[in-house]
Structures are given as structure tokens and as C-alpha cells.
Amino acid sequence: MQVLISAEHIQARVAELGREIECDYQNRPLTIVGVLTGCLVLLADLIRVVPVPHRVALLQASSYRGTTTTANTLVLNEAFAPDVEGRDVLLLDDILDTGVTLSALHTRMMDRGAHSVRTAVLLRKEGRQVVPFEPDYVGFVIPDAFVVGYGLDFNDDYRHLPHIAIYDQV
């Protein structure tokens, strides 16, 4: 596998994102909602560099199954859905690929009474979007390649890698 983004570069960018989020959410009731499972590593690192008071919640959502690289129908498990009524929500996901998941979750959070909803992604993949949606915070823009590491997986493997790598055996 070819390393696309080093662990050091990721950590530096996550710190920058934390500063941007801090500036935007001073004295506001923030809830960071991570989209499982890919966001876990990013979520853990990001919440430690966002010094404004915030709640953390998780949602399980996916438009991919198994080893597929094509988005299917969104599956959303709201068993642990947070109460976002009147709160500012930051949806956090590992990657913006087709836009299906984040667009639907953005709408869902607004429907649940959020005061505002912004989105943050570690990666924004070029050339794959089928839903017009722009995240508010982007770590890195990457080419249309299948990537693993730092929470991203291939068939539930490689999430543990500290960097982002191109997985060319798909």
C-alpha cells in the first residue's frame, strides 16, 4: 500500500480543525455526533483538541455493505441518537464520498430540532459525489482512490493504521 497522508500530517491537520471549530462554537451548546465506525479515531483525536464544552454522541449509518465500493440505500441505526433539540450539532465522518450519508444525516438532525448543523470530514474524495453536499470542515481533499487507515477500512481491516494509505487491491 502507498501512504497517501502521513500520521504526522493527519495530527497537524486535526489540531488545525480543532482550532477552527473552537472559533466557530464559542459559548454555544455544541454536540459532536460521530458517524460509526469510520469516525472513531478522528473523533477521539478531535474532541481532545476542541476546548469548548461539548457533548459527544454516536450514530451508526452506512450506505456501503461488505466489500462494496458503490453506495446503496442508507441504513441508519438511531438506537443511541442524541437529543439535539436547540443545540448546535457538528456531524463528524471519516470521508465524504458520494454525499448520501452526510446529506441524509444533516437533514435528520435538523428534523430532530437542532439549532444548527455543520459537518466535518477527514477526507473529501474528488469525483464520486452523487448528492450535492459540501462539508463545513475538511481535513484533506483526496483523489478518487480506495483508502484505508486512521479509521477507514477495507472489509473491517486496516482501521488501526496511523496514516491514510491507498489500498489498490479492490
N, C-alpha and C positions, 0 to 999 in steps of 0.2 A: 504494500500500500504506500502511496505517496502522501506525505504530510502536506496538507494544504495550509493549515493555520497552526502555528506552534502553541504550546501550552502557555508560554510567556506572553505571547501576543494576545491570547484569549484573556488572561488575567488582567492585562493592562486595559483592554477594551471594556471588560466588565466593570473595572473601577471607574472608568470614564462614564459608562452608562449610569452607574450609581450616583455620580455627581449630577448628571443631567436630571435624573429622577428626583433627587433631593431638591434641586432648584424649582422644579415644577410642582412639588407637593408640600411645600412648607405650610404648616398649620392646617392641614386638610386631613380628613379621616380616610386614609388610604388602606385598601385591601389588595394585596398582591395575590392573584389567582393563577397558580401554575397548572399547565396542561400536562397531565401524566401521559407517558412516563418519561418522555424525552427531556422535559424541562428540569428534572431533579437536580442535576449537577449545577446547571446555571442558577436555579432557584437558591440552592444552598450558598453559592458564592455571592449572588447578588444581594440577598437580604442582609448579609453582613456588611455590605458597603453602602447601604441606604440607611442613613442615620435618622430619618424622620420616623416617628412612630407609625407602625403599620401592622395589620393582621396578615396572616398567611393562610391561604386555603388552596385546596387541590380539586381539580376536576379531571375525570377520565374521559377523553374524547379522542376519536380516531376516525380517519377516513381511509385507512390502509389496513390490510389484514395480511398476516403471514409475511411472505417474501415479495408481495406485490409492490410495484413502483407506480401504480396508477390509482388515483383516488376513486373510492367507491362512495356509497352512501355514508353520511356521518353517523357514527354511533356515539351517543353521549350518555354517560352514567352520572347522574346528578345526586347519587346517594350522599355525597359529602358536600353538596353545593352550599356555598356560604350565603349568609344573609347579607345582601349588598344594598338593601334599601337605604337611600340617601347617602351612600358612600361613594368615594372615588375609587374606581377599580382599575388596576393595571393587570391585564391579561398577559401572561408570560408563556411563551412557547419556544421550543428549540429552533424551529425552522418555518419560514413561510415558503411553501412550495406552490400548491395550487390556489391557496387562499380560502378554500372551502371551510376548513376548521375554524380559523380565526374569525372569519366573517360571520359564521353562524353563532359562535360564542359571544362575539361582540353584541349581536342582536339579542341574544338570550340574556346577557347581563343587563342590558337596557330594559328589556321586558320585565326583569325581576326588580326594577326600581332603582338601579344605580344612578347616582347623581351624574357621573361621567364615566366613560370607559375609554382607556387608551390601551395600546398593545405594544409589547416589546418582544423581539425575537433575536436570538443569537445570530441566525443566518437568514438571509433573504436570497433565495435561489432565482437566478435570472431565467426567463424563458419558459416557465412552467405554469404561470398563473392562469386560471380559468375564471376566477372571480376577481373583479377589480377591487382590490383592497390594499391600502398602504399602511404598514405599521408605523407607530409614532416613534419607536426607538428600534434601531437596527445595529447589531454588532458588526456584522460583515456581510457584504454582497458577494455571492459566490457564483461560479458558472454552473450550468446545468450538468452536474455530476452527482453520482450517488455518494454520500458522505457518511462517515461513522465517527464515533468518538465523542467525548465530552457530553454524554447522554444520548447521542444518536446511535441507532443500532442497525444491524442487518440481522433479521430474524432473531432478535433479542440478544445478539452478541455484539461485542466491541464498545458498549456504553462506557466501560471503565477507562478507555484511553484518555489521557490528559490533553490530547490535541485533536484536531479535526483532520481526518485523512480521507482521500478518495479511495473508495472501495470499487475496484474495477472488475469484480467477478460476478456482477449482477447480470 
